Amino acid sequence: MGPAKIVIVGGGFAGVECARMLERKLHPDEAFVQLVAPSSSLLYLPLLPQVSSGVLSPRAVTVSTRRVLKRTEFVPGMVVGVDPKTRQCVVRRASGVELALEYDHLVLTPGSITRILDVPGLQEHGFGMKTLAEALYLRDHVLRQLDVAAVRGDEEEDRERLSFVTIGAGYAGTETAAVLNRLTRAAAKRYFPRLDPSHVRWRLVTHGDRLMPELGERLGADAKEILAKRGVEFVPGLSAAQVTARSVTLTNGEVIPTRTVIWTAGVAPSPLAGHLGADTVKGRIVADTDLTVPGLEGVWACGDAAAVPDLTKGGEVKCAPTAQHAIRQGRHLGKNLVAALRGKPRKPYKHPDLGMVVDLGRWDALARPLGIGLSGAPAQFVARGYHLFALRTFAARTRTMFDWGMHGITGDDFMRIGYSDYPTQTIGGFERTSDYLTADEVAKALDVDPELA
Ligand SMILES: Cc1cc2nc3c(=O)[nH]c(=O)nc-3n(C[C@H](O)[C@H](O)[C@H](O)COP(=O)(O)OP(=O)(O)OC[C@H]3O[C@@H](n4cnc5c(N)ncnc54)[C@H](O)[C@@H]3O)c2cc1C
């Protein structure tokens, strides 16, 4: 028998950590590993808001997969369908050409996308914060509002342009509002003679009553206080009811004039999860504690796309969609896959929460390492130290350190690249939500008997 064919879908935290573990543990004769992803770099999502604010350059947060992985074949493209019966998947390359990949073991780690609720106008007019393109596009759009407001002189329109609304107060929304609020207030001071920084308004809207509930009550309250001092208005108990190009209507009927609604109210699993014929929980692929997918022979899943029982909480609840779980699950899956290939027993995934870090810009940070609450400079030290450790390559760590250092010395930059001058992309367009095939289309693409599929 030749080497086992392993196909990993997704080049995020879970997929890359799994591939690393397979490279470390397996002899080249034991398996041939392929990793399919649209880009050959791992996007370090927790630092994405800092790209939006211009503190970090895009290259600092993209870790080259080819530097991290040595023996894994990278296949550029999207897996748009899977036929578990014939053990093949359909890969759509950037050129649009589709190809079939055979596997003995399929590892599903396609992550998540922005969760779009049925809010009229959100898809067309909202901004997401899930991809590098979205982060750069948002930065450009925000600075463009200041550019236009500085020369227009129409009070009503200026109010719209200088009002920014973020919906969702988890880590993505809170960090994005914090760092972009800082940027816009600093930028406004540079506009001569008309822009008054006090005209810039940032609102952070959440349906809950707390900022980042994951932080715990005390640190959540600290975050709220820091943001309030910096002029971010916290609006609890509400969400968006309608979004237009020039306003957002909140669920209490209040209409806020704005041209910038940033939507970070949760994530939904990759649409691929619903195209496999596997059981799902809230759209996530049901995985066993050993990270196999029940009922689909040779299929494994972990990370944001998978509903993995959280054994530290009794197994009834599922692990939260966090980078911490994705990294640990990816490694664990790699070890279990090696065990399966060698006929050894697989172990259940169990990982206690190690805490979290939140960077609100400059010396404002919060951290809860191993349950110890920190704020200010010690928290920033822990937060940045953790990110540098987790970045994996020397190149990415060096770029990130350099950018932080440069920002510390030279302050903010306010140039636009010009993306927002092009036709607006929707969240769905940026995140490619409609690429996937039905079972019949998969069968056609693979040219197998539809009965078998
Ligand atoms: C702005 C922001 C800030 C965050 N901050 C934190 C934080 O501070 N702490 C924390 O713990 N978590 C944070 N998270 C969450 C964390 O980033 C995710 O939980 C983590 O990235 C999940 O890892 P993953 O490997 O499952 O998916 P991802 O990292 O999303 O990777 C999925 C990969 O699959 C690829 N892919 C998708 N579909 C396909 C397909 N059909 N075919 C092939 N490839 C595909 C994608 O291109 C990507 O490479 C943050 C998220 C965001 C958006």
The ligand as a Tripos MOL2 file, in Angstrom:
@<TRIPOS>MOLECULE
LIG
   53    58     1     0     0
SMALL
NO_CHARGES

@<TRIPOS>ATOM
      1 C1        -11.2510   40.5370   13.8000 C.3       1 LIG1
      2 C2        -11.1160   39.2540   14.5830 C.ar      1 LIG1
      3 C3        -10.4520   39.2510   15.8030 C.ar      1 LIG1
      4 C4        -10.3280   38.0610   16.5220 C.ar      1 LIG1
      5 N1         -9.6750   38.0900   17.7160 N.ar      1 LIG1
      6 C5         -9.5340   36.9320   18.4070 C.ar      1 LIG1
      7 C6         -8.8430   36.9210   19.6360 C.ar      1 LIG1
      8 O1         -8.3730   37.9690   20.1160 O.2       1 LIG1
      9 N2         -8.7060   35.7270   20.2990 N.ar      1 LIG1
     10 C7         -9.2140   34.5560   19.7960 C.ar      1 LIG1
     11 O2         -9.0420   33.4920   20.4180 O.2       1 LIG1
     12 N3         -9.8650   34.5430   18.6340 N.ar      1 LIG1
     13 C8        -10.0470   35.6930   17.9210 C.ar      1 LIG1
     14 N4        -10.7200   35.6730   16.7450 N.ar      1 LIG1
     15 C9        -11.3060   34.3840   16.2790 C.3       1 LIG1
     16 C10       -10.2280   33.5120   15.6300 C.3       1 LIG1
     17 O3         -9.5010   34.2570   14.6980 O.3       1 LIG1
     18 C11       -10.8830   32.2870   14.9760 C.3       1 LIG1
     19 O4        -11.5240   31.5490   15.9920 O.3       1 LIG1
     20 C12        -9.8420   31.4190   14.2780 C.3       1 LIG1
     21 O5         -9.2680   32.1280   13.2100 O.3       1 LIG1
     22 C13       -10.4600   30.1160   13.7530 C.3       1 LIG1
     23 O6         -9.4670   29.3810   13.1160 O.3       1 LIG1
     24 P1         -9.8560   28.3640   11.9270 P.3       1 LIG1
     25 O7         -8.5820   27.7390   11.4880 O.co2     1 LIG1
     26 O8        -10.9750   27.4930   12.3420 O.co2     1 LIG1
     27 O9        -10.4410   29.2940   10.7770 O.3       1 LIG1
     28 P2         -9.7540   30.5110    9.9940 P.3       1 LIG1
     29 O10        -8.6350   31.0720   10.7270 O.co2     1 LIG1
     30 O11       -10.9100   31.3890    9.6150 O.co2     1 LIG1
     31 O12        -9.1790   29.8170    8.6920 O.3       1 LIG1
     32 C14       -10.0370   29.2220    7.7320 C.3       1 LIG1
     33 C15        -9.2130   28.9690    6.4870 C.3       1 LIG1
     34 O13        -9.9720   28.1990    5.5680 O.3       1 LIG1
     35 C16        -9.9270   28.8100    4.2850 C.3       1 LIG1
     36 N5        -11.1610   28.4130    3.6110 N.ar      1 LIG1
     37 C17       -12.4280   28.8110    3.8690 C.ar      1 LIG1
     38 N6        -13.2820   28.1570    3.0770 N.ar      1 LIG1
     39 C18       -12.5370   27.3340    2.3070 C.ar      1 LIG1
     40 C19       -12.8530   26.3980    1.2730 C.ar      1 LIG1
     41 N7        -14.1130   26.1710    0.9050 N.pl3     1 LIG1
     42 N8        -11.8560   25.7330    0.6770 N.ar      1 LIG1
     43 C20       -10.5500   25.9480    1.0590 C.ar      1 LIG1
     44 N9        -10.1940   26.8100    2.0390 N.ar      1 LIG1
     45 C21       -11.1860   27.4940    2.6390 C.ar      1 LIG1
     46 C22        -9.8030   30.2830    4.6010 C.3       1 LIG1
     47 O14        -9.3320   31.0040    3.4920 O.3       1 LIG1
     48 C23        -8.7970   30.2170    5.7350 C.3       1 LIG1
     49 O15        -7.5050   30.0120    5.2200 O.3       1 LIG1
     50 C24       -10.8700   36.8450   15.9950 C.ar      1 LIG1
     51 C25       -11.5380   36.8490   14.7710 C.ar      1 LIG1
     52 C26       -11.6620   38.0470   14.0690 C.ar      1 LIG1
     53 C27       -12.3790   38.0260   12.7410 C.3       1 LIG1
@<TRIPOS>BOND
     1     1     2 1
     2     2     3 ar
     3     2    52 ar
     4     3     4 ar
     5     4     5 ar
     6     4    50 ar
     7     5     6 ar
     8     6     7 ar
     9     6    13 1
    10     7     8 2
    11     7     9 ar
    12     9    10 ar
    13    10    11 2
    14    10    12 ar
    15    12    13 ar
    16    13    14 ar
    17    14    15 1
    18    14    50 ar
    19    15    16 1
    20    16    17 1
    21    16    18 1
    22    18    19 1
    23    18    20 1
    24    20    21 1
    25    20    22 1
    26    22    23 1
    27    23    24 1
    28    24    25 2
    29    24    26 1
    30    24    27 1
    31    27    28 1
    32    28    29 2
    33    28    30 1
    34    28    31 1
    35    31    32 1
    36    32    33 1
    37    33    34 1
    38    33    48 1
    39    34    35 1
    40    35    36 1
    41    35    46 1
    42    36    37 ar
    43    36    45 ar
    44    37    38 ar
    45    38    39 ar
    46    39    40 ar
    47    39    45 ar
    48    40    41 1
    49    40    42 ar
    50    42    43 ar
    51    43    44 ar
    52    44    45 ar
    53    46    47 1
    54    46    48 1
    55    48    49 1
    56    50    51 ar
    57    51    52 ar
    58    52    53 1
@<TRIPOS>SUBSTRUCTURE
     1 LIG1         1 GROUP 0 **** ****
